[in-house]
Amino acid sequence: TRTIPMKHKKSTVDAKLQETMAMVHDAIADGEFSFRWVGMPTNMVSKKPYRGMNAFLLFVLTHLNPEEYQSNNWLTFNQAKEKGMKLKKGSTGAPIFYSEKREKKELNERGEKEFYWIRDYFTVFNESQFEGFTPIAEIEGTPSFDQKFDILKSLMDLTNVKLVNETDDSAFYQPSAHKINMPKLSVFLGPQEEKEKLYLCTLAHEIIHSTAKAVRPEITRSEKFTGRDEEIRYAKEEVVAELGSALLSSVIGIEKLPLSSHGGYIRGWLNLAQTDDKNWLSKASTHALNAVSYLMKLHDPENWEGVELTFIPKTQEQEAA
C-alpha cells in the first residue's frame, strides 16, 4: 500500500479543517447559498474529478469567489510549475483534505491487526489564477421551465420515481410508494419566474430524498426511529437534501433562489444534526454530491462516467469523529 507523507501536524490539520468547515457552514446556514456551475471540479493534470467533501468545498469557493475561481480546473503549485504556468500575485489557494488508513505497529490483545486513520491537506489553485487564462464564453440563452422540468422528470423516470399531485398542501417524497407529491405550480407564491424556480428547486429537493435508499442507506435504515433519534435522523436527511438540491439545480441550469426566509430552516436542521455528529456538514456534503453523481451518471453517463461515488465506511466515520 502506498504511504502518503504527512506534511502537517494533527493540530494544524484539525485547525485548517475547522476553519474551512466554518466557512462552508456560514455560507450555507445563512440561507443565501447557491452554486455557479462551471463544471465538476477536476484536477487539470490527472483529469480526475475531485470527490466527496473536497468537490463540495470547491463548489462553495466558486460561489463565494466568482472573480477569482472561474474554471472547473484545479492543480497544485508544483503541477503548475511543471507545466510552465505562472501564478498571479496575491492568489489564494484552496485546501484539499485526504485521509489514509494505516496499520498499527503492534497487534491487539487478540493477536489481530488494528488500523487508524490520519488526515492531512494540500493546497490547489484554480486555473484562472494563472497568467494567460482565457475565460470560456458563456452560452447565450437559458433553458426554459419546460426544458428544466423535463430533465428532472427524466431523472425520476430513470430511477422509477412516480410524480403525483395528490395534495397541494405540501411537497414530499413517500419512500414506501417511491413517489413524489408536488403541489401545482399555481400554488407557489410570487411572480411567474419565481414560482417556476421555487417549483423546480422544491422538486430537486424531493428527488434528492428519493435517492436515499440507493446511495445512503445508513441514514434511512429499516428499523424505526422514535423521539429524538427520529428527529436527528430526519435533520441529517434534510441537510443532505437541501445541499443536494442546490448542487442539482446548478448542474441543470436552475438558478437556486436565495433562501433568506428559509435560513433558519437549513440552519436549524444542521445545528440539530451536529448535536449527534459534529462532522455532519462534511459528511452531508459527500452524501449530497453522491446523490447528484448517482442521478447524473444515469442521465448523462458520457460526461459523468469518471465521477465516482464516495462512500464513508462506518469505521472511518468513527475514527474521524
N, C-alpha and C positions, 0 to 999 in steps of 0.2 A: 504494500500500500504506500502511495506517495505521501510523504510528510511535508506539509506546507510550513515553512519557517514563520514563526510568530514575531512580528516586529514591535508590538506594543504590549505594555504591562496590562494585566487584567483590569486594574483600576482605571487605566487610560481608556481601554476599550469600553468598559461599563459607562464611563462618563460621556464618551462620544455617542454611544447608543442612546443614553438617557437624553442627551441634548438633541439628538436627531429626532427621536420619537416625540419629544416635547414639541418640536417644531411642527411635526406632522399632526399631532394631537390638536394644536392650536389652529392649524389650517382647516381641519375637519370639524372640530367642535363648535366653531363659530357659525356654522351653517352656510358659509359662503363658498364652500369648495366646489370645484368643477375640474374637468381635465381637458386641456387643449391637446387634441390628438395629433401628434406628429409622427406616429408610428410606434411600434413596440420598441422599447429601449434595447439597443443592441450594441455589443462590443464591435467597434469598427474594424478591428483586426481579425478576430476569430469568427466574426459574423454570427455569433451565437447570441440569442436574446437573453437578457437578464431575467431572473426568475424570482418568484415569491416577493418577500418584503423589499428586496433591492429594486425590482422593477417598479413596485408601487411607490417607493421613495423617489425614484427618478421621475415618475408621473407627477408627483406632488411638486417637485422642484421646477419642472417646466411650467406648472401653473403659477407658482409663486414668483418665478424669474423669467417671464416670457421673452425679454430682450436678450438675456444672457444665454439661455438654453433654447436654441431654435431648431435643433436637429434631434433625431432619434439615435444618432450615433455617438458613442462614448468610448474613451480609451484612456489608458494611464499615461503619465508623463513620459515614461520610458518607451512605451509603444509609439507615442507621437514622435519622440526624438529619433527613433529608428526609421520613421517614415519621412524625416526631414521637416516636420511641421514645427512652427514657431508659435508658442503660446502668447496671447496678448497680455500685456501688463495689467495687473490688477485682477486677473481671472481667479475665480474661486471654484475649487473642485467640489465634488460630492463624495461622501463616504460610501463604500460598498462593503457590506459585512459578510463574513463567511465563517462557517464552523467546521471543525474537524473532530472526528471520533478517534480517540487514542486509547491504546491498551495500557493498563496499569502494569508496573514492573513486577508486582507480586500477585500471586494467586490469592483468592479469598480463603476463608477457613474451610471451605468445602473442596478446595483444590481447583476451583474454576477461575477462568479468566474474567476480569472485570474491566470495564471501559469507562471513560469520562469524556466530556465534550469541552473543547476550548474554542474561543471565539476571537477573531481579530478583524481588522478592516484595512482597506487601502483606498486611495483617492483616485477618482476618474474625472476627466474633463469632457465637456461637450465639444463636438466637432466645430460648433460655431464660435468657440472661444479661441480658435487658432486663426492666424493671419491667412487671408486669401479665401476664407469661407464665403460661398455664394448661396444665399437662401433659395430654396426651391419655390418657384412661383406658385401661389395658392390657386387652386382650381376655382374658376368662376362658377357662381351658381351654387345653390344648396338643394339637397333632396327635398321633395315635397313631403307633407304629412303622410300621404298615402304610401309613398315610397319607403319612408322610415317605418311605418306600421307594418308594411309587407315584410321587411327584414325581421322585425320582432316576431311576426306571425310565423315566418319560416323557421325561426329558432324553436318555436313552440311545436311546430309540426315535426321537426327533426327529433325532438325529444318526447313526442307523443303527449304533449300537454294540451288539454282542451281549453278553449276560451269561451266563457259563457257570460251572460248578463241576467243572472237570476235575481239580483237586487241592486239598486242604485245607492244603498246605504253605505257601502264600503267596498274597497278593493281587497282581495285576499286570495291566497293560494291554499287549496284544500288538498293535503297530501293523500288522504285515503282515496280520493277520486282522481288524483293527479290532474286537477283543473284549476284555472284561474278565473275568478269572477271580477269583472271590470264594470264599473258604472258607465252609463252612456256619456259620450263626450260632452253633451249639453249640460251635464250635472256639474262639471268643473267650472270654477269661477274665473272671471277676468275676461279681457279681450280675446278674440278668437285665436290669435297666435299663441297667447299664454295658455289658453285652455289646451291647445294641441300639445304644447311642451309638457304641461303637467300630466296629461293623459299618458304620453309616451314614457315619461320618466317613471310614473307610477307603475305602468305595465312592465318596464325594465326591472324595477324593484321586485315585483312578484315573480318574474321569470328567474331572477337570481335565487329566490326562495325555492323554486321548483327544481333547482339543481342539487339541493342539499343531499338527497339520498345517494346521488351518483358520485359526488366529489368531496363531501364532508359528513359521512355517516356518523362520525364520532360525536357530532353536535346533536344529531337527531336520532340517536339510537332508540331502539324499540321500547325499552322499559319506560313506564310513565313516570314523569316527574310531578312532584306536588309542592305546593307552598313556595318557599324562596328558591329551591332548586329549579323549579319550573320557570320562575321569574328570571333567574340568571341565564338559564338555557335560552329563553326567549330573547333576552337582551343581547346575548352573544350573536344570535342569528340575525337580529335586526341590524346590528352594526355591519355584519358581512353583507347583508342585502343592500344597505344604503351605499356602502363603498362600491360594491359590485355594480349597482345601478349607475353610479357616476362614471365608472370605467366603461361599461357597456354603452351608455349614452354617447360618450365621446367617440368610441370606436365607430359607431354607425352614423355619427353626424348630428346627434340631438344636442342642442345647447342645454346643458344642465342648468336649470334655473337656480339662482342663489336662494338658499333656503333660510333666509334671515329669520322668518317667522317660525321656522322649524329647528332653529339652532338648538333650542332646549331639548328637542326630540332626540337627535343623534347624540348630543352631549349627555343626556340622562341615561340612555342605554349604554353608552360607552363607560360612563362612570360606574354603573351597576356591574357591568361585565368585569371591570378591573378590580372590583372588590373580591372577586373569586380568582382572577388571574391577572396579575399586574402587567403581563406581557400580551394582553389580548389584542391590543391595537396592531402590533406587528403580525400576530397570527391571523387576525381578521383580514389584514391586507393581503396575506398569502392566500387565504381561502377565497377572497373576492376575485383575485386575479385568476385563481384556479377555475372558478366558475365561468368567468368570461372566456378563458382559454378553451375550456371544455366546449362551450357553445360555438365559438368561432371556428374551432377546428372541424366541427361538423358542417358549418355554413360555408367556410372558405378554407378548405384544407391546404390549398396550394400556398397561401400566404401565411398560414398559421402552423404549418407542419413542424417547424423547428421549435415551437413553443411548448415545452414540456410542463406537465402539471407537477407541482411541488408539494408532496405530502409530508406532513410533520409527524414523524414517529412519536408515539407516546413517551418513550424513554427519553427522546431528545427534548421534548417539551418539559419533562420533569427536571432534566439537568439544567436547562436554560432558565427555568423559572427562578 
